[in-house]
Amino acid sequence: MRKKYGDVFSIRMGPKDVVVLCGYEAIHEALVRKGEDFSSRPSMYLFDKTTGIKSGIAFLPYGSLWKQQRKFTLRSLRDFGFGKRSLEGKILEEAEGLKEEILKTANTPLNVRPLLQNAVSNVICSIVFGARFDYSDPKFNYLMERINQNFGEQDLAGVTNFFPWLRHIPAVRKAVDKVLKNAEEVVGSLREDLIEHKNTFDPSNIRDFIDSYLLEMSQEGEAGDRENFTEDQLNYVISDLFVAGSETTSTTLTWALLYMVLYPEVQQKVQEEIDSVVGCDTVLSITQRSQLPYTEAVITEVMRIKPVAPMSLPHATSKNANLFGYDIPEGTMIWPVLWSVFYDPVHYHEPEVFKPQRFLGENGQFVKDPTFIPFSTGRRMCLGENLAKMELFLFFTHLLQHFTFKLPDGAAKPSTVGIVGIITYSPVSFDLCAIPRE
């Protein structure tokens, strides 16, 4: 449609007019240069039902409440190491635990994605809840199962975001009911953690993000204003952090390992670079990232060729706006198609080809393209970008330092055509073999 209608066009989806943005220039113009006008969120049936209307952060409309909640959340998360080197130890602890879990099934076919999800989720758990979970913990596994089911059901249930009346069709209603039930169980489980935190809360000993929020609630209460910092709001903020902090990064790591088994020469080159810097026994540090330009290029190319959120989250105009001469009414849904940026031959030569070297300069140094925006851009860009980058680097290098990943004997090559959900783009389930490196 972009070839026919250009970088900005509108489509009708059910009762809604949706303005689609394609290419870096259009997305940057709307979300960055005119971010004040294009940074709200639309009302969508399933999202409203699962995230709480005007609650949390991710789906909160643009305005003073969103600014307040995002600012507080970012500040509190940074206090607990979010995006800082002080968090490196927790990530490496999980990376080592992940290695030990994989060793239990070394040399045999393994679906590694659940283990990746557990490891990544534990990092965000340590920040939000102040504790990690054992991989065999029944509550932890139950939570992850509910989240996984929801992302799997969203392709069918998600149509109700645009065509709400389709929920009356039995198959769609069944999928919607399952998503809503799972979402409520996740929020309910998080509510139990909140109650436990309230019972042990000590304002002189702030243990984690929940405690930090509870402290803010008590201070707001003392000031006579508890409207914005409430338990319901905290529940949905935690849910946003937990879901976003587990699903997206683990999906990217899964894509990365899929490409390693498909391109063994790339995997070998990454391992050789790691070996040249730290060998097989020394633990890599985030401070050594600049010494591993090819590895960084591989991770970046995986995020480009398989963006975890190819359509981004939908935006909405917060007021009557104008974009490239088009008048767009307040409340119009805006859909920035990040995929169109990463597959634009103007910026990425042969975009369908997996080529890590596209991010390397003449002297072999890592060079980031300014159009590389997998975490979106503007005021609504992912607040977990720095954490995700740190996790991707440390988990990926730790795994390739200790294992060579191959396809099981006789197995067909896994498809690089993924599953399109309402938000994420995930690989079809596949098995690999983790061969310990000597």
Beta strands, then each sheet from edge to edge (+ up, - down):
strand 1: 8-13
strand 2: 16-22
strand 3: 315-316
strand 4: 321-323
strand 5: 326-328
strand 6: 333-337
strand 7: 403-406
strand 8: 419-420
strand 9: 425-426
strand 10: 433-436
sheet 1: 1+ 2- 6- 3+
sheet 2: 4+ 5-
sheet 3: 7+ 10-
sheet 4: 8+ 9-
end
